[in-house]
């Protein structure tokens, strides 16, 4: 079994329509049989896993590391991700991997992550659970460039020894670095990571891959 997962925490700029757009983009471009799921505190157009904590913003991603959430090999994608081409996950054999940071390549980002299922590093959740408010405040104080928020916490908890998913999953691009002038031919996963958001970009390829496609129904995806 293969899963794709995202996280929607209410109260921000994202809502269930962003989950639907990501779900449909994955369905159009991932040939491998898979299940699409979302960790959320509101209803979503896919299988929902309830968030158990009131952690703000990106900190809700830490709940992916709690026991019972990741059941099988799982690809995590941020909601501000646009799927533009074929995704092949067959080469992902590592236990856990994170995105190579676009701005600082020796660091990691949490916009794309891979979990093998059997070897999820639960210690990330266990550590955060002990004093979440203290860790949130700590990373507010120490934020610098790409060293920020949940990705900094995960990186530190794993002793900064994290494999980079870009080494094995091809076609990951940064909108700001690679896609402003045109969509690269080999692009498959476009990460917006900050401003502008996908909803603020109206290029022809965004019309095709994010705005324009007719939403899938449950029978289409099954």
Buried (B, 14 or more C-beta within 10 A) or exposed (E): EBBBBBBBBEEEEBEBEBBBBBBBBBBBBBEEEBBBBBBBBBEBBBEBBEBEBEBEEBBBBBBBBBEEBBBEBBBBBBBBBBBBBEBBBEEBEBEBBBBBBBEEEEBBBBBBBBBBBEEBBBEBBEBBBEEBEEBBEBBEEEEEEBBBBBBBBBBBBBEEEBBBBBEBBBBBBBBBEBBEEEBBEEBBBBBBBEEEBBBEBEBEBBEEBBEEBEEBEEEEBE
